[in-house]
């Protein structure tokens, strides 16, 4: 769990070809998170996905407020 991020949803991961893994997700960001901090969050998440899961390309989208449905957050 990361301070300032309350959840993650709209998670998609797929293989573009035999060697390339893509990942995208929406991050639920708390209202008091500075926009300047988002780059650090993006980098930490991208580094983790690449290192631990072999993901080649990561797309993350920050959203204010909670998700409308099931949120996932595990680490």
PyMOL Python script that loads the backbone (N, CA, C, O; Angstrom):
from pymol import cmd

cmd.read_pdbstr("""\
ATOM      1  N   UNK A   1       0.849  -1.184   0.000  1.00  0.00           N
ATOM      2  CA  UNK A   1       0.000   0.000   0.000  1.00  0.00           C
ATOM      3  C   UNK A   1       0.885   1.234   0.000  1.00  0.00           C
ATOM      4  O   UNK A   1       1.911   1.284   0.679  1.00  0.00           O
ATOM      5  N   UNK A   2       0.469   2.226  -0.772  1.00  0.00           N
ATOM      6  CA  UNK A   2       1.227   3.471  -0.865  1.00  0.00           C
ATOM      7  C   UNK A   2       0.415   4.602  -0.244  1.00  0.00           C
ATOM      8  O   UNK A   2      -0.783   4.737  -0.492  1.00  0.00           O
ATOM      9  N   UNK A   3       1.089   5.408   0.566  1.00  0.00           N
ATOM     10  CA  UNK A   3       0.422   6.560   1.157  1.00  0.00           C
ATOM     11  C   UNK A   3      -0.034   7.497   0.046  1.00  0.00           C
ATOM     12  O   UNK A   3       0.738   7.813  -0.859  1.00  0.00           O
ATOM     13  N   UNK A   4      -1.279   7.938   0.112  1.00  0.00           N
ATOM     14  CA  UNK A   4      -1.818   8.841  -0.896  1.00  0.00           C
ATOM     15  C   UNK A   4      -2.629   8.151  -1.974  1.00  0.00           C
ATOM     16  O   UNK A   4      -3.340   8.805  -2.737  1.00  0.00           O
ATOM     17  N   UNK A   5      -2.525   6.818  -2.043  1.00  0.00           N
ATOM     18  CA  UNK A   5      -3.308   6.050  -3.017  1.00  0.00           C
ATOM     19  C   UNK A   5      -4.254   5.147  -2.239  1.00  0.00           C
ATOM     20  O   UNK A   5      -3.818   4.309  -1.450  1.00  0.00           O
ATOM     21  N   UNK A   6      -5.549   5.321  -2.465  1.00  0.00           N
ATOM     22  CA  UNK A   6      -6.544   4.581  -1.692  1.00  0.00           C
ATOM     23  C   UNK A   6      -7.004   3.299  -2.374  1.00  0.00           C
ATOM     24  O   UNK A   6      -7.644   2.462  -1.738  1.00  0.00           O
ATOM     25  N   UNK A   7      -6.690   3.130  -3.658  1.00  0.00           N
ATOM     26  CA  UNK A   7      -7.105   1.911  -4.349  1.00  0.00           C
ATOM     27  C   UNK A   7      -6.653   1.908  -5.792  1.00  0.00           C
ATOM     28  O   UNK A   7      -6.072   2.871  -6.293  1.00  0.00           O
ATOM     29  N   UNK A   8      -6.937   0.800  -6.439  1.00  0.00           N
ATOM     30  CA  UNK A   8      -6.600   0.641  -7.851  1.00  0.00           C
ATOM     31  C   UNK A   8      -7.724  -0.154  -8.507  1.00  0.00           C
ATOM     32  O   UNK A   8      -8.219  -1.121  -7.927  1.00  0.00           O
ATOM     33  N   UNK A   9      -8.129   0.245  -9.705  1.00  0.00           N
ATOM     34  CA  UNK A   9      -9.202  -0.459 -10.403  1.00  0.00           C
ATOM     35  C   UNK A   9      -8.981  -0.337 -11.908  1.00  0.00           C
ATOM     36  O   UNK A   9      -7.987   0.240 -12.349  1.00  0.00           O
ATOM     37  N   UNK A  10      -9.887  -0.867 -12.676  1.00  0.00           N
ATOM     38  CA  UNK A  10      -9.802  -0.873 -14.140  1.00  0.00           C
ATOM     39  C   UNK A  10      -8.440  -1.442 -14.564  1.00  0.00           C
ATOM     40  O   UNK A  10      -7.717  -0.851 -15.366  1.00  0.00           O
ATOM     41  N   UNK A  11      -8.126  -2.597 -14.000  1.00  0.00           N
ATOM     42  CA  UNK A  11      -6.823  -3.234 -14.205  1.00  0.00           C
ATOM     43  C   UNK A  11      -6.879  -4.134 -15.428  1.00  0.00           C
ATOM     44  O   UNK A  11      -7.752  -4.993 -15.547  1.00  0.00           O
ATOM     45  N   UNK A  12      -5.935  -3.924 -16.333  1.00  0.00           N
ATOM     46  CA  UNK A  12      -5.829  -4.775 -17.522  1.00  0.00           C
ATOM     47  C   UNK A  12      -4.362  -5.120 -17.738  1.00  0.00           C
ATOM     48  O   UNK A  12      -3.489  -4.257 -17.653  1.00  0.00           O
ATOM     49  N   UNK A  13      -4.106  -6.385 -18.018  1.00  0.00           N
ATOM     50  CA  UNK A  13      -2.765  -6.832 -18.363  1.00  0.00           C
ATOM     51  C   UNK A  13      -2.899  -7.826 -19.503  1.00  0.00           C
ATOM     52  O   UNK A  13      -3.758  -8.707 -19.462  1.00  0.00           O
ATOM     53  N   UNK A  14      -2.061  -7.692 -20.517  1.00  0.00           N
ATOM     54  CA  UNK A  14      -2.148  -8.593 -21.656  1.00  0.00           C
ATOM     55  C   UNK A  14      -0.802  -8.678 -22.352  1.00  0.00           C
ATOM     56  O   UNK A  14       0.082  -7.846 -22.148  1.00  0.00           O
ATOM     57  N   UNK A  15      -0.672  -9.698 -23.174  1.00  0.00           N
ATOM     58  CA  UNK A  15       0.549  -9.877 -23.954  1.00  0.00           C
ATOM     59  C   UNK A  15       0.313  -9.362 -25.363  1.00  0.00           C
ATOM     60  O   UNK A  15      -0.621  -9.785 -26.043  1.00  0.00           O
ATOM     61  N   UNK A  16       1.162  -8.451 -25.790  1.00  0.00           N
ATOM     62  CA  UNK A  16       1.088  -7.903 -27.135  1.00  0.00           C
ATOM     63  C   UNK A  16       1.609  -8.925 -28.142  1.00  0.00           C
ATOM     64  O   UNK A  16       1.081  -9.062 -29.246  1.00  0.00           O
ATOM     65  N   UNK A  17       2.644  -9.629 -27.741  1.00  0.00           N
ATOM     66  CA  UNK A  17       3.210 -10.713 -28.539  1.00  0.00           C
ATOM     67  C   UNK A  17       3.860 -11.701 -27.570  1.00  0.00           C
ATOM     68  O   UNK A  17       3.604 -11.630 -26.368  1.00  0.00           O
ATOM     69  N   UNK A  18       4.674 -12.596 -28.051  1.00  0.00           N
ATOM     70  CA  UNK A  18       5.259 -13.623 -27.187  1.00  0.00           C
ATOM     71  C   UNK A  18       6.221 -13.071 -26.139  1.00  0.00           C
ATOM     72  O   UNK A  18       6.543 -13.767 -25.176  1.00  0.00           O
ATOM     73  N   UNK A  19       6.683 -11.843 -26.307  1.00  0.00           N
ATOM     74  CA  UNK A  19       7.693 -11.292 -25.405  1.00  0.00           C
ATOM     75  C   UNK A  19       7.274 -10.019 -24.675  1.00  0.00           C
ATOM     76  O   UNK A  19       7.952  -9.614 -23.730  1.00  0.00           O
ATOM     77  N   UNK A  20       6.190  -9.382 -25.077  1.00  0.00           N
ATOM     78  CA  UNK A  20       5.852  -8.056 -24.561  1.00  0.00           C
ATOM     79  C   UNK A  20       4.577  -8.093 -23.727  1.00  0.00           C
ATOM     80  O   UNK A  20       3.509  -8.458 -24.219  1.00  0.00           O
ATOM     81  N   UNK A  21       4.706  -7.704 -22.442  1.00  0.00           N
ATOM     82  CA  UNK A  21       3.568  -7.648 -21.521  1.00  0.00           C
ATOM     83  C   UNK A  21       3.203  -6.185 -21.283  1.00  0.00           C
ATOM     84  O   UNK A  21       4.067  -5.359 -20.989  1.00  0.00           O
ATOM     85  N   UNK A  22       1.914  -5.878 -21.413  1.00  0.00           N
ATOM     86  CA  UNK A  22       1.395  -4.526 -21.191  1.00  0.00           C
ATOM     87  C   UNK A  22       0.503  -4.523 -19.951  1.00  0.00           C
ATOM     88  O   UNK A  22      -0.119  -5.534 -19.626  1.00  0.00           O
ATOM     89  N   UNK A  23       0.444  -3.384 -19.260  1.00  0.00           N
ATOM     90  CA  UNK A  23      -0.367  -3.250 -18.053  1.00  0.00           C
ATOM     91  C   UNK A  23      -0.942  -1.846 -18.012  1.00  0.00           C
ATOM     92  O   UNK A  23      -0.251  -0.870 -18.306  1.00  0.00           O
ATOM     93  N   UNK A  24      -2.223  -1.752 -17.643  1.00  0.00           N
ATOM     94  CA  UNK A  24      -2.832  -0.437 -17.427  1.00  0.00           C
ATOM     95  C   UNK A  24      -3.759  -0.512 -16.228  1.00  0.00           C
ATOM     96  O   UNK A  24      -4.331  -1.563 -15.939  1.00  0.00           O
ATOM     97  N   UNK A  25      -3.904   0.612 -15.530  1.00  0.00           N
ATOM     98  CA  UNK A  25      -4.776   0.664 -14.360  1.00  0.00           C
ATOM     99  C   UNK A  25      -5.087   2.111 -14.006  1.00  0.00           C
ATOM    100  O   UNK A  25      -4.374   3.035 -14.396  1.00  0.00           O
ATOM    101  N   UNK A  26      -6.172   2.281 -13.257  1.00  0.00           N
ATOM    102  CA  UNK A  26      -6.550   3.584 -12.716  1.00  0.00           C
ATOM    103  C   UNK A  26      -6.220   3.575 -11.225  1.00  0.00           C
ATOM    104  O   UNK A  26      -6.562   2.631 -10.512  1.00  0.00           O
ATOM    105  N   UNK A  27      -5.559   4.621 -10.763  1.00  0.00           N
ATOM    106  CA  UNK A  27      -5.207   4.760  -9.354  1.00  0.00           C
ATOM    107  C   UNK A  27      -6.160   5.742  -8.693  1.00  0.00           C
ATOM    108  O   UNK A  27      -6.363   6.846  -9.198  1.00  0.00           O
ATOM    109  N   UNK A  28      -6.743   5.349  -7.570  1.00  0.00           N
ATOM    110  CA  UNK A  28      -7.581   6.261  -6.791  1.00  0.00           C
ATOM    111  C   UNK A  28      -6.661   7.042  -5.858  1.00  0.00           C
ATOM    112  O   UNK A  28      -6.083   6.490  -4.922  1.00  0.00           O
ATOM    113  N   UNK A  29      -6.538   8.337  -6.135  1.00  0.00           N
ATOM    114  CA  UNK A  29      -5.602   9.194  -5.423  1.00  0.00           C
ATOM    115  C   UNK A  29      -6.377  10.042  -4.425  1.00  0.00           C
ATOM    116  O   UNK A  29      -7.432  10.588  -4.746  1.00  0.00           O
ATOM    117  N   UNK A  30      -5.843  10.149  -3.211  1.00  0.00           N
ATOM    118  CA  UNK A  30      -6.477  10.979  -2.192  1.00  0.00           C
ATOM    119  C   UNK A  30      -6.406  12.450  -2.597  1.00  0.00           C
ATOM    120  O   UNK A  30      -5.472  12.869  -3.280  1.00  0.00           O
ATOM    121  N   UNK A  31      -7.381  13.211  -2.179  1.00  0.00           N
ATOM    122  CA  UNK A  31      -7.546  14.595  -2.623  1.00  0.00           C
ATOM    123  C   UNK A  31      -6.353  15.481  -2.271  1.00  0.00           C
ATOM    124  O   UNK A  31      -6.093  16.467  -2.960  1.00  0.00           O
ATOM    125  N   UNK A  32      -5.624  15.142  -1.205  1.00  0.00           N
ATOM    126  CA  UNK A  32      -4.520  16.002  -0.775  1.00  0.00           C
ATOM    127  C   UNK A  32      -3.167  15.621  -1.378  1.00  0.00           C
ATOM    128  O   UNK A  32      -2.144  16.183  -0.985  1.00  0.00           O
ATOM    129  N   UNK A  33      -3.140  14.699  -2.302  1.00  0.00           N
ATOM    130  CA  UNK A  33      -1.886  14.322  -2.961  1.00  0.00           C
ATOM    131  C   UNK A  33      -1.495  15.415  -3.951  1.00  0.00           C
ATOM    132  O   UNK A  33      -2.313  15.875  -4.747  1.00  0.00           O
ATOM    133  N   UNK A  34      -0.241  15.814  -3.885  1.00  0.00           N
ATOM    134  CA  UNK A  34       0.258  16.835  -4.804  1.00  0.00           C
ATOM    135  C   UNK A  34       0.480  16.215  -6.181  1.00  0.00           C
ATOM    136  O   UNK A  34       0.926  15.074  -6.299  1.00  0.00           O
ATOM    137  N   UNK A  35       0.166  16.972  -7.200  1.00  0.00           N
ATOM    138  CA  UNK A  35       0.377  16.497  -8.566  1.00  0.00           C
ATOM    139  C   UNK A  35       1.847  16.160  -8.782  1.00  0.00           C
ATOM    140  O   UNK A  35       2.174  15.218  -9.505  1.00  0.00           O
ATOM    141  N   UNK A  36       2.727  16.924  -8.159  1.00  0.00           N
ATOM    142  CA  UNK A  36       4.164  16.673  -8.310  1.00  0.00           C
ATOM    143  C   UNK A  36       4.577  15.315  -7.738  1.00  0.00           C
ATOM    144  O   UNK A  36       5.609  14.773  -8.133  1.00  0.00           O
ATOM    145  N   UNK A  37       3.783  14.756  -6.812  1.00  0.00           N
ATOM    146  CA  UNK A  37       4.093  13.444  -6.235  1.00  0.00           C
ATOM    147  C   UNK A  37       3.671  12.294  -7.151  1.00  0.00           C
ATOM    148  O   UNK A  37       4.159  11.173  -7.002  1.00  0.00           O
ATOM    149  N   UNK A  38       2.780  12.561  -8.083  1.00  0.00           N
ATOM    150  CA  UNK A  38       2.282  11.490  -8.946  1.00  0.00           C
ATOM    151  C   UNK A  38       3.399  10.829  -9.746  1.00  0.00           C
ATOM    152  O   UNK A  38       3.387   9.613  -9.935  1.00  0.00           O
ATOM    153  N   UNK A  39       4.351  11.606 -10.211  1.00  0.00           N
ATOM    154  CA  UNK A  39       5.455  11.036 -10.991  1.00  0.00           C
ATOM    155  C   UNK A  39       6.217  10.002 -10.167  1.00  0.00           C
ATOM    156  O   UNK A  39       6.602   8.956 -10.688  1.00  0.00           O
ATOM    157  N   UNK A  40       6.436  10.290  -8.886  1.00  0.00           N
ATOM    158  CA  UNK A  40       7.122   9.337  -8.006  1.00  0.00           C
ATOM    159  C   UNK A  40       6.291   8.060  -7.848  1.00  0.00           C
ATOM    160  O   UNK A  40       6.834   6.956  -7.905  1.00  0.00           O
ATOM    161  N   UNK A  41       4.986   8.206  -7.651  1.00  0.00           N
ATOM    162  CA  UNK A  41       4.112   7.032  -7.541  1.00  0.00           C
ATOM    163  C   UNK A  41       4.170   6.203  -8.818  1.00  0.00           C
ATOM    164  O   UNK A  41       4.329   4.984  -8.771  1.00  0.00           O
ATOM    165  N   UNK A  42       4.041   6.873  -9.952  1.00  0.00           N
ATOM    166  CA  UNK A  42       4.087   6.168 -11.237  1.00  0.00           C
ATOM    167  C   UNK A  42       5.396   5.398 -11.383  1.00  0.00           C
ATOM    168  O   UNK A  42       5.391   4.237 -11.793  1.00  0.00           O
ATOM    169  N   UNK A  43       6.510   6.035 -11.050  1.00  0.00           N
ATOM    170  CA  UNK A  43       7.818   5.388 -11.186  1.00  0.00           C
ATOM    171  C   UNK A  43       7.950   4.180 -10.269  1.00  0.00           C
ATOM    172  O   UNK A  43       8.452   3.137 -10.689  1.00  0.00           O
ATOM    173  N   UNK A  44       7.503   4.307  -9.020  1.00  0.00           N
ATOM    174  CA  UNK A  44       7.591   3.193  -8.073  1.00  0.00           C
ATOM    175  C   UNK A  44       6.751   2.005  -8.534  1.00  0.00           C
ATOM    176  O   UNK A  44       7.203   0.862  -8.474  1.00  0.00           O
ATOM    177  N   UNK A  45       5.543   2.274  -8.991  1.00  0.00           N
ATOM    178  CA  UNK A  45       4.665   1.194  -9.450  1.00  0.00           C
ATOM    179  C   UNK A  45       5.229   0.556 -10.711  1.00  0.00           C
ATOM    180  O   UNK A  45       5.251  -0.669 -10.831  1.00  0.00           O
ATOM    181  N   UNK A  46       5.683   1.376 -11.648  1.00  0.00           N
ATOM    182  CA  UNK A  46       6.247   0.851 -12.892  1.00  0.00           C
ATOM    183  C   UNK A  46       7.490   0.003 -12.611  1.00  0.00           C
ATOM    184  O   UNK A  46       7.640  -1.079 -13.178  1.00  0.00           O
ATOM    185  N   UNK A  47       8.377   0.485 -11.745  1.00  0.00           N
ATOM    186  CA  UNK A  47       9.578  -0.280 -11.397  1.00  0.00           C
ATOM    187  C   UNK A  47       9.218  -1.624 -10.777  1.00  0.00           C
ATOM    188  O   UNK A  47       9.815  -2.647 -11.112  1.00  0.00           O
ATOM    189  N   UNK A  48       8.233  -1.622  -9.866  1.00  0.00           N
ATOM    190  CA  UNK A  48       7.796  -2.864  -9.229  1.00  0.00           C
ATOM    191  C   UNK A  48       7.247  -3.851 -10.261  1.00  0.00           C
ATOM    192  O   UNK A  48       7.625  -5.023 -10.253  1.00  0.00           O
ATOM    193  N   UNK A  49       6.366  -3.393 -11.143  1.00  0.00           N
ATOM    194  CA  UNK A  49       5.762  -4.282 -12.141  1.00  0.00           C
ATOM    195  C   UNK A  49       6.807  -4.848 -13.098  1.00  0.00           C
ATOM    196  O   UNK A  49       6.732  -6.015 -13.482  1.00  0.00           O
ATOM    197  N   UNK A  50       7.763  -4.038 -13.475  1.00  0.00           N
ATOM    198  CA  UNK A  50       8.820  -4.511 -14.376  1.00  0.00           C
ATOM    199  C   UNK A  50       9.730  -5.514 -13.670  1.00  0.00           C
ATOM    200  O   UNK A  50      10.054  -6.564 -14.226  1.00  0.00           O
ATOM    201  N   UNK A  51      10.137  -5.189 -12.451  1.00  0.00           N
ATOM    202  CA  UNK A  51      11.060  -6.035 -11.700  1.00  0.00           C
ATOM    203  C   UNK A  51      10.420  -7.355 -11.261  1.00  0.00           C
ATOM    204  O   UNK A  51      11.017  -8.417 -11.432  1.00  0.00           O
ATOM    205  N   UNK A  52       9.227  -7.295 -10.704  1.00  0.00           N
ATOM    206  CA  UNK A  52       8.599  -8.479 -10.109  1.00  0.00           C
ATOM    207  C   UNK A  52       7.757  -9.300 -11.077  1.00  0.00           C
ATOM    208  O   UNK A  52       7.548 -10.492 -10.852  1.00  0.00           O
ATOM    209  N   UNK A  53       7.267  -8.678 -12.157  1.00  0.00           N
ATOM    210  CA  UNK A  53       6.338  -9.378 -13.042  1.00  0.00           C
ATOM    211  C   UNK A  53       6.733  -9.340 -14.513  1.00  0.00           C
ATOM    212  O   UNK A  53       6.006  -9.868 -15.354  1.00  0.00           O
ATOM    213  N   UNK A  54       7.852  -8.735 -14.838  1.00  0.00           N
ATOM    214  CA  UNK A  54       8.330  -8.719 -16.214  1.00  0.00           C
ATOM    215  C   UNK A  54       7.496  -7.891 -17.171  1.00  0.00           C
ATOM    216  O   UNK A  54       7.516  -8.129 -18.378  1.00  0.00           O
ATOM    217  N   UNK A  55       6.758  -6.914 -16.639  1.00  0.00           N
ATOM    218  CA  UNK A  55       5.920  -6.057 -17.482  1.00  0.00           C
ATOM    219  C   UNK A  55       6.824  -5.114 -18.279  1.00  0.00           C
ATOM    220  O   UNK A  55       7.767  -4.538 -17.735  1.00  0.00           O
ATOM    221  N   UNK A  56       6.529  -4.965 -19.556  1.00  0.00           N
ATOM    222  CA  UNK A  56       7.347  -4.131 -20.439  1.00  0.00           C
ATOM    223  C   UNK A  56       6.840  -2.700 -20.569  1.00  0.00           C
ATOM    224  O   UNK A  56       7.636  -1.772 -20.715  1.00  0.00           O
ATOM    225  N   UNK A  57       5.529  -2.512 -20.517  1.00  0.00           N
ATOM    226  CA  UNK A  57       4.951  -1.175 -20.709  1.00  0.00           C
ATOM    227  C   UNK A  57       3.817  -0.980 -19.710  1.00  0.00           C
ATOM    228  O   UNK A  57       2.925  -1.821 -19.601  1.00  0.00           O
ATOM    229  N   UNK A  58       3.857   0.139 -18.979  1.00  0.00           N
ATOM    230  CA  UNK A  58       2.868   0.427 -17.940  1.00  0.00           C
ATOM    231  C   UNK A  58       2.195   1.759 -18.244  1.00  0.00           C
ATOM    232  O   UNK A  58       2.868   2.754 -18.514  1.00  0.00           O
ATOM    233  N   UNK A  59       0.853   1.776 -18.199  1.00  0.00           N
ATOM    234  CA  UNK A  59       0.082   3.006 -18.319  1.00  0.00           C
ATOM    235  C   UNK A  59      -0.779   3.134 -17.071  1.00  0.00           C
ATOM    236  O   UNK A  59      -1.585   2.253 -16.772  1.00  0.00           O
ATOM    237  N   UNK A  60      -0.605   4.237 -16.340  1.00  0.00           N
ATOM    238  CA  UNK A  60      -1.367   4.484 -15.120  1.00  0.00           C
ATOM    239  C   UNK A  60      -2.102   5.807 -15.254  1.00  0.00           C
ATOM    240  O   UNK A  60      -1.581   6.771 -15.815  1.00  0.00           O
ATOM    241  N   UNK A  61      -3.319   5.835 -14.729  1.00  0.00           N
ATOM    242  CA  UNK A  61      -4.129   7.053 -14.760  1.00  0.00           C
ATOM    243  C   UNK A  61      -4.586   7.352 -13.344  1.00  0.00           C
ATOM    244  O   UNK A  61      -5.196   6.502 -12.695  1.00  0.00           O
ATOM    245  N   UNK A  62      -4.299   8.548 -12.861  1.00  0.00           N
ATOM    246  CA  UNK A  62      -4.719   8.958 -11.523  1.00  0.00           C
ATOM    247  C   UNK A  62      -6.133   9.516 -11.572  1.00  0.00           C
ATOM    248  O   UNK A  62      -6.500  10.236 -12.500  1.00  0.00           O
ATOM    249  N   UNK A  63      -6.921   9.171 -10.555  1.00  0.00           N
ATOM    250  CA  UNK A  63      -8.288   9.684 -10.421  1.00  0.00           C
ATOM    251  C   UNK A  63      -8.502  10.107  -8.979  1.00  0.00           C
ATOM    252  O   UNK A  63      -8.043   9.432  -8.058  1.00  0.00           O
ATOM    253  N   UNK A  64      -9.194  11.215  -8.777  1.00  0.00           N
ATOM    254  CA  UNK A  64      -9.520  11.658  -7.431  1.00  0.00           C
ATOM    255  C   UNK A  64     -10.758  10.945  -6.935  1.00  0.00           C
ATOM    256  O   UNK A  64     -11.705  10.732  -7.692  1.00  0.00           O
ATOM    257  N   UNK A  65     -10.755  10.575  -5.669  1.00  0.00           N
ATOM    258  CA  UNK A  65     -11.915   9.931  -5.081  1.00  0.00           C
ATOM    259  C   UNK A  65     -11.857   8.427  -5.205  1.00  0.00           C
ATOM    260  O   UNK A  65     -10.922   7.870  -5.779  1.00  0.00           O
ATOM    261  N   UNK A  66     -12.863   7.781  -4.664  1.00  0.00           N
ATOM    262  CA  UNK A  66     -12.925   6.323  -4.678  1.00  0.00           C
ATOM    263  C   UNK A  66     -13.438   5.778  -5.981  1.00  0.00           C
ATOM    264  O   UNK A  66     -14.020   6.500  -6.790  1.00  0.00           O
ATOM    265  N   UNK A  67     -13.220   4.497  -6.177  1.00  0.00           N
ATOM    266  CA  UNK A  67     -13.705   3.851  -7.397  1.00  0.00           C
ATOM    267  C   UNK A  67     -15.171   3.479  -7.225  1.00  0.00           C
ATOM    268  O   UNK A  67     -15.653   3.313  -6.105  1.00  0.00           O
ATOM    269  N   UNK A  68     -15.860   3.352  -8.321  1.00  0.00           N
ATOM    270  CA  UNK A  68     -17.279   3.002  -8.312  1.00  0.00           C
ATOM    271  C   UNK A  68     -17.429   1.509  -8.542  1.00  0.00           C
ATOM    272  O   UNK A  68     -17.866   1.104  -9.619  1.00  0.00           O
ATOM    273  N   UNK A  69     -17.104   0.724  -7.623  1.00  0.00           N
ATOM    274  CA  UNK A  69     -17.155  -0.719  -7.801  1.00  0.00           C
ATOM    275  C   UNK A  69     -16.114  -1.350  -6.907  1.00  0.00           C
ATOM    276  O   UNK A  69     -15.847  -0.862  -5.809  1.00  0.00           O
ATOM    277  N   UNK A  70     -15.539  -2.415  -7.368  1.00  0.00           N
ATOM    278  CA  UNK A  70     -14.564  -3.127  -6.559  1.00  0.00           C
ATOM    279  C   UNK A  70     -13.183  -2.530  -6.778  1.00  0.00           C
ATOM    280  O   UNK A  70     -12.701  -2.452  -7.908  1.00  0.00           O
ATOM    281  N   UNK A  71     -12.556  -2.114  -5.698  1.00  0.00           N
ATOM    282  CA  UNK A  71     -11.180  -1.619  -5.754  1.00  0.00           C
ATOM    283  C   UNK A  71     -10.247  -2.739  -5.310  1.00  0.00           C
ATOM    284  O   UNK A  71     -10.605  -3.559  -4.464  1.00  0.00           O
ATOM    285  N   UNK A  72      -9.078  -2.766  -5.871  1.00  0.00           N
ATOM    286  CA  UNK A  72      -8.086  -3.779  -5.513  1.00  0.00           C
ATOM    287  C   UNK A  72      -6.824  -3.068  -5.077  1.00  0.00           C
ATOM    288  O   UNK A  72      -6.397  -2.101  -5.708  1.00  0.00           O
ATOM    289  N   UNK A  73      -6.233  -3.540  -4.011  1.00  0.00           N
ATOM    290  CA  UNK A  73      -4.925  -3.033  -3.639  1.00  0.00           C
ATOM    291  C   UNK A  73      -4.244  -4.070  -2.782  1.00  0.00           C
ATOM    292  O   UNK A  73      -4.639  -4.296  -1.639  1.00  0.00           O
ATOM    293  N   UNK A  74      -3.238  -4.692  -3.320  1.00  0.00           N
ATOM    294  CA  UNK A  74      -2.458  -5.679  -2.591  1.00  0.00           C
ATOM    295  C   UNK A  74      -1.002  -5.416  -2.868  1.00  0.00           C
ATOM    296  O   UNK A  74      -0.636  -4.874  -3.911  1.00  0.00           O
ATOM    297  N   UNK A  75      -0.174  -5.808  -1.919  1.00  0.00           N
ATOM    298  CA  UNK A  75       1.255  -5.713  -2.172  1.00  0.00           C
ATOM    299  C   UNK A  75       1.960  -6.759  -1.385  1.00  0.00           C
ATOM    300  O   UNK A  75       3.185  -6.860  -1.450  1.00  0.00           O
TER     301      UNK A  75
END
""", "prot")
cmd.dss("prot")
cmd.show_as("cartoon", "prot")
cmd.util.cbc("prot")
cmd.orient("prot")
